[in-house]
Amino acid sequence: MSFSRGPKEPVPEVETDVWKCTSDDCQGWMRESFSFEEEPKCPLCQSSMEKEKRMLPELK
């Protein structure tokens, strides 16, 4: 049995709404669709978060 390690099909990226941590010391972020709160706190440092858009792999 052999497994191919050839090039994989590229995953299309789409503009996605995310929440980004406002702390300069933290790189935390999450997809907006994964947040259960209207204005979430950063799960890493508990700072406030702000909305932004990023190009991310499309989730199906």
mmCIF file of the N, C-alpha and C atoms, coordinates in Angstrom:
data_MODEL
# 
_entry.id   MODEL 
# 
loop_
_atom_site.group_PDB 
_atom_site.id 
_atom_site.type_symbol 
_atom_site.label_atom_id 
_atom_site.label_alt_id 
_atom_site.label_comp_id 
_atom_site.label_asym_id 
_atom_site.label_entity_id 
_atom_site.label_seq_id 
_atom_site.pdbx_PDB_ins_code 
_atom_site.Cartn_x 
_atom_site.Cartn_y 
_atom_site.Cartn_z 
_atom_site.occupancy 
_atom_site.B_iso_or_equiv 
_atom_site.pdbx_formal_charge 
_atom_site.auth_seq_id 
_atom_site.auth_comp_id 
_atom_site.auth_asym_id 
_atom_site.auth_atom_id 
_atom_site.pdbx_PDB_model_num 
ATOM 1   N N  . MET A 1 1  ? 0.845   -1.170 0.000  1.00 0.00 ? 1  MET A N  1 
ATOM 2   C CA . MET A 1 1  ? 0.000   0.000  0.000  1.00 0.00 ? 1  MET A CA 1 
ATOM 3   C C  . MET A 1 1  ? 0.898   1.242  0.000  1.00 0.00 ? 1  MET A C  1 
ATOM 4   N N  . SER A 1 2  ? 0.558   2.209  -0.812 1.00 0.00 ? 2  SER A N  1 
ATOM 5   C CA . SER A 1 2  ? 1.361   3.434  -0.847 1.00 0.00 ? 2  SER A CA 1 
ATOM 6   C C  . SER A 1 2  ? 0.460   4.643  -0.631 1.00 0.00 ? 2  SER A C  1 
ATOM 7   N N  . PHE A 1 3  ? 1.048   5.656  -0.041 1.00 0.00 ? 3  PHE A N  1 
ATOM 8   C CA . PHE A 1 3  ? 0.327   6.893  0.204  1.00 0.00 ? 3  PHE A CA 1 
ATOM 9   C C  . PHE A 1 3  ? 0.990   8.004  -0.584 1.00 0.00 ? 3  PHE A C  1 
ATOM 10  N N  . SER A 1 4  ? 0.181   8.777  -1.273 1.00 0.00 ? 4  SER A N  1 
ATOM 11  C CA . SER A 1 4  ? 0.719   9.873  -2.076 1.00 0.00 ? 4  SER A CA 1 
ATOM 12  C C  . SER A 1 4  ? 0.965   11.096 -1.197 1.00 0.00 ? 4  SER A C  1 
ATOM 13  N N  . ARG A 1 5  ? 2.139   11.653 -1.304 1.00 0.00 ? 5  ARG A N  1 
ATOM 14  C CA . ARG A 1 5  ? 2.442   12.897 -0.597 1.00 0.00 ? 5  ARG A CA 1 
ATOM 15  C C  . ARG A 1 5  ? 2.564   14.038 -1.601 1.00 0.00 ? 5  ARG A C  1 
ATOM 16  N N  . GLY A 1 6  ? 1.942   13.858 -2.741 1.00 0.00 ? 6  GLY A N  1 
ATOM 17  C CA . GLY A 1 6  ? 1.973   14.876 -3.790 1.00 0.00 ? 6  GLY A CA 1 
ATOM 18  C C  . GLY A 1 6  ? 1.210   16.112 -3.366 1.00 0.00 ? 6  GLY A C  1 
ATOM 19  N N  . PRO A 1 7  ? 1.161   17.077 -4.261 1.00 0.00 ? 7  PRO A N  1 
ATOM 20  C CA . PRO A 1 7  ? 0.479   18.340 -3.922 1.00 0.00 ? 7  PRO A CA 1 
ATOM 21  C C  . PRO A 1 7  ? -0.997  18.100 -3.630 1.00 0.00 ? 7  PRO A C  1 
ATOM 22  N N  . LYS A 1 8  ? -1.454  18.723 -2.558 1.00 0.00 ? 8  LYS A N  1 
ATOM 23  C CA . LYS A 1 8  ? -2.860  18.610 -2.193 1.00 0.00 ? 8  LYS A CA 1 
ATOM 24  C C  . LYS A 1 8  ? -3.646  19.724 -2.888 1.00 0.00 ? 8  LYS A C  1 
ATOM 25  N N  . GLU A 1 9  ? -4.927  19.491 -3.013 1.00 0.00 ? 9  GLU A N  1 
ATOM 26  C CA . GLU A 1 9  ? -5.793  20.492 -3.618 1.00 0.00 ? 9  GLU A CA 1 
ATOM 27  C C  . GLU A 1 9  ? -5.805  21.733 -2.711 1.00 0.00 ? 9  GLU A C  1 
ATOM 28  N N  . PRO A 1 10 ? -5.580  22.926 -3.270 1.00 0.00 ? 10 PRO A N  1 
ATOM 29  C CA . PRO A 1 10 ? -5.558  24.127 -2.421 1.00 0.00 ? 10 PRO A CA 1 
ATOM 30  C C  . PRO A 1 10 ? -6.942  24.413 -1.834 1.00 0.00 ? 10 PRO A C  1 
ATOM 31  N N  . VAL A 1 11 ? -6.950  24.862 -0.580 1.00 0.00 ? 11 VAL A N  1 
ATOM 32  C CA . VAL A 1 11 ? -8.195  25.217 0.085  1.00 0.00 ? 11 VAL A CA 1 
ATOM 33  C C  . VAL A 1 11 ? -8.491  26.679 -0.240 1.00 0.00 ? 11 VAL A C  1 
ATOM 34  N N  . PRO A 1 12 ? -9.667  26.974 -0.801 1.00 0.00 ? 12 PRO A N  1 
ATOM 35  C CA . PRO A 1 12 ? -9.970  28.372 -1.129 1.00 0.00 ? 12 PRO A CA 1 
ATOM 36  C C  . PRO A 1 12 ? -10.094 29.219 0.138  1.00 0.00 ? 12 PRO A C  1 
ATOM 37  N N  . GLU A 1 13 ? -9.590  30.443 0.068  1.00 0.00 ? 13 GLU A N  1 
ATOM 38  C CA . GLU A 1 13 ? -9.694  31.362 1.196  1.00 0.00 ? 13 GLU A CA 1 
ATOM 39  C C  . GLU A 1 13 ? -10.807 32.361 0.921  1.00 0.00 ? 13 GLU A C  1 
ATOM 40  N N  . VAL A 1 14 ? -11.528 32.723 1.967  1.00 0.00 ? 14 VAL A N  1 
ATOM 41  C CA . VAL A 1 14 ? -12.624 33.674 1.853  1.00 0.00 ? 14 VAL A CA 1 
ATOM 42  C C  . VAL A 1 14 ? -12.476 34.745 2.929  1.00 0.00 ? 14 VAL A C  1 
ATOM 43  N N  . GLU A 1 15 ? -12.999 35.940 2.651  1.00 0.00 ? 15 GLU A N  1 
ATOM 44  C CA . GLU A 1 15 ? -12.975 37.006 3.643  1.00 0.00 ? 15 GLU A CA 1 
ATOM 45  C C  . GLU A 1 15 ? -13.917 36.615 4.782  1.00 0.00 ? 15 GLU A C  1 
ATOM 46  N N  . THR A 1 16 ? -13.396 36.607 5.998  1.00 0.00 ? 16 THR A N  1 
ATOM 47  C CA . THR A 1 16 ? -14.120 36.082 7.149  1.00 0.00 ? 16 THR A CA 1 
ATOM 48  C C  . THR A 1 16 ? -14.126 37.107 8.275  1.00 0.00 ? 16 THR A C  1 
ATOM 49  N N  . ASP A 1 17 ? -15.293 37.289 8.915  1.00 0.00 ? 17 ASP A N  1 
ATOM 50  C CA . ASP A 1 17 ? -15.382 38.162 10.085 1.00 0.00 ? 17 ASP A CA 1 
ATOM 51  C C  . ASP A 1 17 ? -14.776 37.446 11.283 1.00 0.00 ? 17 ASP A C  1 
ATOM 52  N N  . VAL A 1 18 ? -13.881 38.136 11.984 1.00 0.00 ? 18 VAL A N  1 
ATOM 53  C CA . VAL A 1 18 ? -13.244 37.561 13.177 1.00 0.00 ? 18 VAL A CA 1 
ATOM 54  C C  . VAL A 1 18 ? -13.268 38.579 14.314 1.00 0.00 ? 18 VAL A C  1 
ATOM 55  N N  . TRP A 1 19 ? -13.083 38.079 15.528 1.00 0.00 ? 19 TRP A N  1 
ATOM 56  C CA . TRP A 1 19 ? -12.837 38.907 16.699 1.00 0.00 ? 19 TRP A CA 1 
ATOM 57  C C  . TRP A 1 19 ? -11.342 38.851 16.971 1.00 0.00 ? 19 TRP A C  1 
ATOM 58  N N  . LYS A 1 20 ? -10.716 40.027 17.188 1.00 0.00 ? 20 LYS A N  1 
ATOM 59  C CA . LYS A 1 20 ? -9.278  40.120 17.444 1.00 0.00 ? 20 LYS A CA 1 
ATOM 60  C C  . LYS A 1 20 ? -9.073  40.773 18.806 1.00 0.00 ? 20 LYS A C  1 
ATOM 61  N N  . CYS A 1 21 ? -8.149  40.218 19.593 1.00 0.00 ? 21 CYS A N  1 
ATOM 62  C CA . CYS A 1 21 ? -7.842  40.774 20.909 1.00 0.00 ? 21 CYS A CA 1 
ATOM 63  C C  . CYS A 1 21 ? -7.263  42.182 20.764 1.00 0.00 ? 21 CYS A C  1 
ATOM 64  N N  . THR A 1 22 ? -7.682  43.084 21.645 1.00 0.00 ? 22 THR A N  1 
ATOM 65  C CA . THR A 1 22 ? -7.194  44.464 21.582 1.00 0.00 ? 22 THR A CA 1 
ATOM 66  C C  . THR A 1 22 ? -5.890  44.667 22.344 1.00 0.00 ? 22 THR A C  1 
ATOM 67  N N  . SER A 1 23 ? -5.438  43.657 23.095 1.00 0.00 ? 23 SER A N  1 
ATOM 68  C CA . SER A 1 23 ? -4.192  43.772 23.860 1.00 0.00 ? 23 SER A CA 1 
ATOM 69  C C  . SER A 1 23 ? -2.986  43.661 22.931 1.00 0.00 ? 23 SER A C  1 
ATOM 70  N N  . ASP A 1 24 ? -2.033  44.572 23.081 1.00 0.00 ? 24 ASP A N  1 
ATOM 71  C CA . ASP A 1 24 ? -0.812  44.537 22.261 1.00 0.00 ? 24 ASP A CA 1 
ATOM 72  C C  . ASP A 1 24 ? 0.056   43.324 22.585 1.00 0.00 ? 24 ASP A C  1 
ATOM 73  N N  . ASP A 1 25 ? -0.120  42.749 23.768 1.00 0.00 ? 25 ASP A N  1 
ATOM 74  C CA . ASP A 1 25 ? 0.703   41.621 24.192 1.00 0.00 ? 25 ASP A CA 1 
ATOM 75  C C  . ASP A 1 25 ? 0.100   40.266 23.815 1.00 0.00 ? 25 ASP A C  1 
ATOM 76  N N  . CYS A 1 26 ? -1.071  40.259 23.185 1.00 0.00 ? 26 CYS A N  1 
ATOM 77  C CA . CYS A 1 26 ? -1.787  39.011 22.900 1.00 0.00 ? 26 CYS A CA 1 
ATOM 78  C C  . CYS A 1 26 ? -2.109  38.913 21.407 1.00 0.00 ? 26 CYS A C  1 
ATOM 79  N N  . GLN A 1 27 ? -1.981  37.726 20.862 1.00 0.00 ? 27 GLN A N  1 
ATOM 80  C CA . GLN A 1 27 ? -2.279  37.487 19.450 1.00 0.00 ? 27 GLN A CA 1 
ATOM 81  C C  . GLN A 1 27 ? -3.616  36.753 19.267 1.00 0.00 ? 27 GLN A C  1 
ATOM 82  N N  . GLY A 1 28 ? -4.441  36.713 20.317 1.00 0.00 ? 28 GLY A N  1 
ATOM 83  C CA . GLY A 1 28 ? -5.682  35.950 20.277 1.00 0.00 ? 28 GLY A CA 1 
ATOM 84  C C  . GLY A 1 28 ? -6.679  36.465 19.241 1.00 0.00 ? 28 GLY A C  1 
ATOM 85  N N  . TRP A 1 29 ? -7.378  35.537 18.604 1.00 0.00 ? 29 TRP A N  1 
ATOM 86  C CA . TRP A 1 29 ? -8.458  35.870 17.683 1.00 0.00 ? 29 TRP A CA 1 
ATOM 87  C C  . TRP A 1 29 ? -9.341  34.648 17.511 1.00 0.00 ? 29 TRP A C  1 
ATOM 88  N N  . MET A 1 30 ? -10.565 34.851 17.043 1.00 0.00 ? 30 MET A N  1 
ATOM 89  C CA . MET A 1 30 ? -11.469 33.732 16.761 1.00 0.00 ? 30 MET A CA 1 
ATOM 90  C C  . MET A 1 30 ? -12.444 34.136 15.657 1.00 0.00 ? 30 MET A C  1 
ATOM 91  N N  . ARG A 1 31 ? -12.888 33.146 14.920 1.00 0.00 ? 31 ARG A N  1 
ATOM 92  C CA . ARG A 1 31 ? -13.911 33.411 13.916 1.00 0.00 ? 31 ARG A CA 1 
ATOM 93  C C  . ARG A 1 31 ? -15.173 33.887 14.623 1.00 0.00 ? 31 ARG A C  1 
ATOM 94  N N  . GLU A 1 32 ? -15.836 34.901 14.030 1.00 0.00 ? 32 GLU A N  1 
ATOM 95  C CA . GLU A 1 32 ? -17.060 35.426 14.633 1.00 0.00 ? 32 GLU A CA 1 
ATOM 96  C C  . GLU A 1 32 ? -18.113 34.319 14.770 1.00 0.00 ? 32 GLU A C  1 
ATOM 97  N N  . SER A 1 33 ? -18.170 33.425 13.800 1.00 0.00 ? 33 SER A N  1 
ATOM 98  C CA . SER A 1 33 ? -19.179 32.359 13.833 1.00 0.00 ? 33 SER A CA 1 
ATOM 99  C C  . SER A 1 33 ? -18.918 31.352 14.954 1.00 0.00 ? 33 SER A C  1 
ATOM 100 N N  . PHE A 1 34 ? -17.734 31.372 15.582 1.00 0.00 ? 34 PHE A N  1 
ATOM 101 C CA . PHE A 1 34 ? -17.418 30.459 16.676 1.00 0.00 ? 34 PHE A CA 1 
ATOM 102 C C  . PHE A 1 34 ? -17.643 31.100 18.042 1.00 0.00 ? 34 PHE A C  1 
ATOM 103 N N  . SER A 1 35 ? -18.087 32.354 18.053 1.00 0.00 ? 35 SER A N  1 
ATOM 104 C CA . SER A 1 35 ? -18.312 33.062 19.308 1.00 0.00 ? 35 SER A CA 1 
ATOM 105 C C  . SER A 1 35 ? -19.776 32.929 19.716 1.00 0.00 ? 35 SER A C  1 
ATOM 106 N N  . PHE A 1 36 ? -20.007 32.686 21.006 1.00 0.00 ? 36 PHE A N  1 
ATOM 107 C CA . PHE A 1 36 ? -21.373 32.575 21.514 1.00 0.00 ? 36 PHE A CA 1 
ATOM 108 C C  . PHE A 1 36 ? -21.863 33.884 22.130 1.00 0.00 ? 36 PHE A C  1 
ATOM 109 N N  . GLU A 1 37 ? -20.964 34.852 22.287 1.00 0.00 ? 37 GLU A N  1 
ATOM 110 C CA . GLU A 1 37 ? -21.321 36.111 22.936 1.00 0.00 ? 37 GLU A CA 1 
ATOM 111 C C  . GLU A 1 37 ? -21.358 37.237 21.917 1.00 0.00 ? 37 GLU A C  1 
ATOM 112 N N  . GLU A 1 38 ? -22.173 38.254 22.214 1.00 0.00 ? 38 GLU A N  1 
ATOM 113 C CA . GLU A 1 38 ? -22.281 39.388 21.310 1.00 0.00 ? 38 GLU A CA 1 
ATOM 114 C C  . GLU A 1 38 ? -20.987 40.199 21.279 1.00 0.00 ? 38 GLU A C  1 
ATOM 115 N N  . GLU A 1 39 ? -20.334 40.356 22.434 1.00 0.00 ? 39 GLU A N  1 
ATOM 116 C CA . GLU A 1 39 ? -19.035 41.024 22.532 1.00 0.00 ? 39 GLU A CA 1 
ATOM 117 C C  . GLU A 1 39 ? -18.132 40.176 23.417 1.00 0.00 ? 39 GLU A C  1 
ATOM 118 N N  . PRO A 1 40 ? -17.451 39.191 22.823 1.00 0.00 ? 40 PRO A N  1 
ATOM 119 C CA . PRO A 1 40 ? -16.667 38.258 23.642 1.00 0.00 ? 40 PRO A CA 1 
ATOM 120 C C  . PRO A 1 40 ? -15.408 38.879 24.237 1.00 0.00 ? 40 PRO A C  1 
ATOM 121 N N  . LYS A 1 41 ? -14.938 38.262 25.310 1.00 0.00 ? 41 LYS A N  1 
ATOM 122 C CA . LYS A 1 41 ? -13.629 38.581 25.888 1.00 0.00 ? 41 LYS A CA 1 
ATOM 123 C C  . LYS A 1 41 ? -12.626 37.600 25.303 1.00 0.00 ? 41 LYS A C  1 
ATOM 124 N N  . CYS A 1 42 ? -11.371 38.001 25.224 1.00 0.00 ? 42 CYS A N  1 
ATOM 125 C CA . CYS A 1 42 ? -10.335 37.128 24.690 1.00 0.00 ? 42 CYS A CA 1 
ATOM 126 C C  . CYS A 1 42 ? -10.219 35.876 25.561 1.00 0.00 ? 42 CYS A C  1 
ATOM 127 N N  . PRO A 1 43 ? -10.281 34.679 24.952 1.00 0.00 ? 43 PRO A N  1 
ATOM 128 C CA . PRO A 1 43 ? -10.178 33.460 25.747 1.00 0.00 ? 43 PRO A CA 1 
ATOM 129 C C  . PRO A 1 43 ? -8.775  33.241 26.324 1.00 0.00 ? 43 PRO A C  1 
ATOM 130 N N  . LEU A 1 44 ? -7.783  33.953 25.805 1.00 0.00 ? 44 LEU A N  1 
ATOM 131 C CA . LEU A 1 44 ? -6.408  33.784 26.285 1.00 0.00 ? 44 LEU A CA 1 
ATOM 132 C C  . LEU A 1 44 ? -6.061  34.736 27.425 1.00 0.00 ? 44 LEU A C  1 
ATOM 133 N N  . CYS A 1 45 ? -6.495  36.012 27.317 1.00 0.00 ? 45 CYS A N  1 
ATOM 134 C CA . CYS A 1 45 ? -6.075  37.000 28.326 1.00 0.00 ? 45 CYS A CA 1 
ATOM 135 C C  . CYS A 1 45 ? -7.234  37.788 28.936 1.00 0.00 ? 45 CYS A C  1 
ATOM 136 N N  . GLN A 1 46 ? -8.455  37.535 28.495 1.00 0.00 ? 46 GLN A N  1 
ATOM 137 C CA . GLN A 1 46 ? -9.670  38.184 29.005 1.00 0.00 ? 46 GLN A CA 1 
ATOM 138 C C  . GLN A 1 46 ? -9.797  39.669 28.644 1.00 0.00 ? 46 GLN A C  1 
ATOM 139 N N  . SER A 1 47 ? -8.968  40.174 27.713 1.00 0.00 ? 47 SER A N  1 
ATOM 140 C CA . SER A 1 47 ? -9.108  41.560 27.246 1.00 0.00 ? 47 SER A CA 1 
ATOM 141 C C  . SER A 1 47 ? -10.310 41.665 26.319 1.00 0.00 ? 47 SER A C  1 
ATOM 142 N N  . SER A 1 48 ? -10.721 42.896 26.035 1.00 0.00 ? 48 SER A N  1 
ATOM 143 C CA . SER A 1 48 ? -11.820 43.075 25.091 1.00 0.00 ? 48 SER A CA 1 
ATOM 144 C C  . SER A 1 48 ? -11.343 42.729 23.682 1.00 0.00 ? 48 SER A C  1 
ATOM 145 N N  . MET A 1 49 ? -12.308 42.501 22.800 1.00 0.00 ? 49 MET A N  1 
ATOM 146 C CA . MET A 1 49 ? -11.981 42.132 21.424 1.00 0.00 ? 49 MET A CA 1 
ATOM 147 C C  . MET A 1 49 ? -12.709 43.068 20.478 1.00 0.00 ? 49 MET A C  1 
ATOM 148 N N  . GLU A 1 50 ? -12.156 43.217 19.263 1.00 0.00 ? 50 GLU A N  1 
ATOM 149 C CA . GLU A 1 50 ? -12.793 44.050 18.252 1.00 0.00 ? 50 GLU A CA 1 
ATOM 150 C C  . GLU A 1 50 ? -12.911 43.255 16.957 1.00 0.00 ? 50 GLU A C  1 
ATOM 151 N N  . LYS A 1 51 ? -13.890 43.643 16.137 1.00 0.00 ? 51 LYS A N  1 
ATOM 152 C CA . LYS A 1 51 ? -14.118 42.933 14.877 1.00 0.00 ? 51 LYS A CA 1 
ATOM 153 C C  . LYS A 1 51 ? -13.116 43.378 13.821 1.00 0.00 ? 51 LYS A C  1 
ATOM 154 N N  . GLU A 1 52 ? -12.740 42.437 12.977 1.00 0.00 ? 52 GLU A N  1 
ATOM 155 C CA . GLU A 1 52 ? -11.958 42.736 11.782 1.00 0.00 ? 52 GLU A CA 1 
ATOM 156 C C  . GLU A 1 52 ? -12.231 41.629 10.771 1.00 0.00 ? 52 GLU A C  1 
ATOM 157 N N  . LYS A 1 53 ? -11.721 41.794 9.578  1.00 0.00 ? 53 LYS A N  1 
ATOM 158 C CA . LYS A 1 53 ? -11.866 40.783 8.528  1.00 0.00 ? 53 LYS A CA 1 
ATOM 159 C C  . LYS A 1 53 ? -10.500 40.218 8.196  1.00 0.00 ? 53 LYS A C  1 
ATOM 160 N N  . ARG A 1 54 ? -10.460 38.892 7.930  1.00 0.00 ? 54 ARG A N  1 
ATOM 161 C CA . ARG A 1 54 ? -9.220  38.206 7.537  1.00 0.00 ? 54 ARG A CA 1 
ATOM 162 C C  . ARG A 1 54 ? -9.535  37.250 6.410  1.00 0.00 ? 54 ARG A C  1 
ATOM 163 N N  . MET A 1 55 ? -8.521  36.987 5.603  1.00 0.00 ? 55 MET A N  1 
ATOM 164 C CA . MET A 1 55 ? -8.641  35.945 4.583  1.00 0.00 ? 55 MET A CA 1 
ATOM 165 C C  . MET A 1 55 ? -8.257  34.637 5.238  1.00 0.00 ? 55 MET A C  1 
ATOM 166 N N  . LEU A 1 56 ? -9.220  33.720 5.364  1.00 0.00 ? 56 LEU A N  1 
ATOM 167 C CA . LEU A 1 56 ? -9.012  32.445 6.029  1.00 0.00 ? 56 LEU A CA 1 
ATOM 168 C C  . LEU A 1 56 ? -9.508  31.301 5.149  1.00 0.00 ? 56 LEU A C  1 
ATOM 169 N N  . PRO A 1 57 ? -8.990  30.103 5.366  1.00 0.00 ? 57 PRO A N  1 
ATOM 170 C CA . PRO A 1 57 ? -9.491  28.951 4.615  1.00 0.00 ? 57 PRO A CA 1 
ATOM 171 C C  . PRO A 1 57 ? -10.991 28.777 4.844  1.00 0.00 ? 57 PRO A C  1 
ATOM 172 N N  . GLU A 1 58 ? -11.692 28.477 3.777  1.00 0.00 ? 58 GLU A N  1 
ATOM 173 C CA . GLU A 1 58 ? -13.140 28.288 3.856  1.00 0.00 ? 58 GLU A CA 1 
ATOM 174 C C  . GLU A 1 58 ? -13.468 27.016 4.635  1.00 0.00 ? 58 GLU A C  1 
ATOM 175 N N  . LEU A 1 59 ? -14.418 27.141 5.571  1.00 0.00 ? 59 LEU A N  1 
ATOM 176 C CA . LEU A 1 59 ? -14.889 25.971 6.316  1.00 0.00 ? 59 LEU A CA 1 
ATOM 177 C C  . LEU A 1 59 ? -16.188 25.502 5.691  1.00 0.00 ? 59 LEU A C  1 
ATOM 178 N N  . LYS A 1 60 ? -16.317 24.194 5.563  1.00 0.00 ? 60 LYS A N  1 
ATOM 179 C CA . LYS A 1 60 ? -17.545 23.665 4.947  1.00 0.00 ? 60 LYS A CA 1 
ATOM 180 C C  . LYS A 1 60 ? -18.360 22.930 5.956  1.00 0.00 ? 60 LYS A C  1 
# 
